[in-house]
Amino acid sequence: MKIIILILSLLSTTAFAETVTLTIEGMHCKGCKESITEKVCDNAVAKTKYESCTVEVVDKKTRKGQLVIVTKKDVKVDIPAIKSGINDVGSDYKVTQEIVK
């Protein structure tokens, strides 16, 4: 019986959320944060697929910011679409690092 339970648990799929952290160069002020938040976090996709979506200016001097998206279960972030949205906000913004967990 224990073997059957073990096999079933190994074969079953577990629903996981995804966390994506993007480092964005070119961010230095509240306006940068608000513009990217509006484009990436305050839309229909974000409201239906993300548990949370936050944008922060990390370092004003080096002009670095960070976008962190936590999805709902079994949802993957469309990173190329997110990058495109960031580029739509302004050509000064560039994603320099992606971390997906």
C-alpha positions as CSV (number, residue, x, y, z in Angstrom):
1,M,0.0,0.0,0.0
2,K,2.8,2.4,0.8
3,I,4.4,1.8,-2.5
4,I,1.2,2.6,-4.3
5,I,0.8,5.8,-2.5
6,L,4.5,6.7,-3.2
7,I,4.1,6.0,-6.9
8,L,0.9,8.0,-7.1
9,S,2.4,10.9,-5.4
10,L,5.4,10.8,-7.7
11,L,3.2,10.6,-10.8
12,S,0.9,13.4,-9.8
13,T,1.6,16.9,-10.9
14,T,1.9,19.6,-8.2
15,A,0.8,23.1,-9.0
16,F,3.4,25.7,-8.4
17,A,3.5,29.4,-8.7
18,E,6.4,31.0,-10.6
19,T,8.4,34.0,-9.3
20,V,10.2,36.1,-11.9
21,T,12.6,38.9,-10.9
22,L,13.8,41.3,-13.6
23,T,16.5,43.9,-13.0
24,I,15.8,47.0,-15.1
25,E,18.4,49.6,-15.9
26,G,17.3,53.1,-16.5
27,M,15.0,53.5,-13.5
28,H,15.7,56.4,-11.2
29,C,12.5,58.0,-10.0
30,K,8.9,57.6,-8.9
31,G,7.8,58.3,-12.4
32,C,9.8,55.4,-13.8
33,K,8.2,53.1,-11.2
34,E,4.7,54.3,-11.9
35,S,5.1,54.1,-15.7
36,I,6.3,50.5,-15.6
37,T,3.8,49.5,-13.0
38,E,1.0,50.9,-15.1
39,K,2.2,49.1,-18.2
40,V,3.1,45.7,-16.7
41,C,1.2,45.3,-13.5
42,D,-2.1,47.2,-14.0
43,N,-3.6,45.4,-16.9
44,A,-6.0,42.5,-17.5
45,V,-3.3,39.9,-17.8
46,A,-1.7,40.8,-14.5
47,K,-5.0,40.9,-12.7
48,T,-6.0,37.4,-13.9
49,K,-2.6,35.6,-13.9
50,Y,-0.5,37.2,-11.2
51,E,-0.7,37.0,-7.4
52,S,1.5,40.0,-7.1
53,C,3.4,42.4,-9.4
54,T,5.7,45.0,-7.9
55,V,8.1,47.5,-9.3
56,E,10.8,49.3,-7.2
57,V,13.7,51.7,-7.8
58,V,16.6,49.8,-6.2
59,D,19.4,52.4,-6.7
60,K,18.8,55.9,-8.0
61,K,22.5,56.5,-8.6
62,T,23.1,53.5,-10.8
63,R,19.6,53.9,-12.2
64,K,18.5,50.3,-11.4
65,G,15.1,49.0,-10.6
66,Q,13.4,45.7,-10.1
67,L,10.2,44.0,-11.2
68,V,9.0,41.0,-9.2
69,I,6.0,39.0,-10.5
70,V,4.5,36.1,-8.6
71,T,2.1,34.1,-10.6
72,K,-1.0,32.1,-9.7
73,K,-0.6,28.3,-9.7
74,D,0.4,26.8,-13.0
75,V,0.9,30.1,-14.7
76,K,4.1,31.0,-16.5
77,V,5.3,34.5,-17.1
78,D,5.7,35.6,-20.7
79,I,9.1,37.2,-20.3
80,P,9.4,38.5,-23.9
81,A,6.0,40.2,-23.6
82,I,7.0,41.8,-20.3
83,K,10.2,43.0,-21.9
84,S,8.3,44.4,-24.8
85,G,6.0,46.2,-22.4
86,I,8.9,47.7,-20.6
87,N,10.4,48.8,-23.9
88,D,7.1,50.4,-24.8
89,V,7.3,52.6,-21.7
90,G,10.7,54.0,-22.9
91,S,13.8,53.0,-24.8
92,D,15.9,54.0,-21.8
93,Y,14.7,50.9,-19.9
94,K,16.6,47.7,-20.4
95,V,16.2,44.3,-18.7
96,T,19.7,43.2,-17.7
97,Q,18.9,40.2,-15.5
98,E,16.2,37.6,-15.3
99,I,15.7,35.2,-12.4
100,V,12.9,32.6,-12.6
101,K,12.1,30.4,-9.7
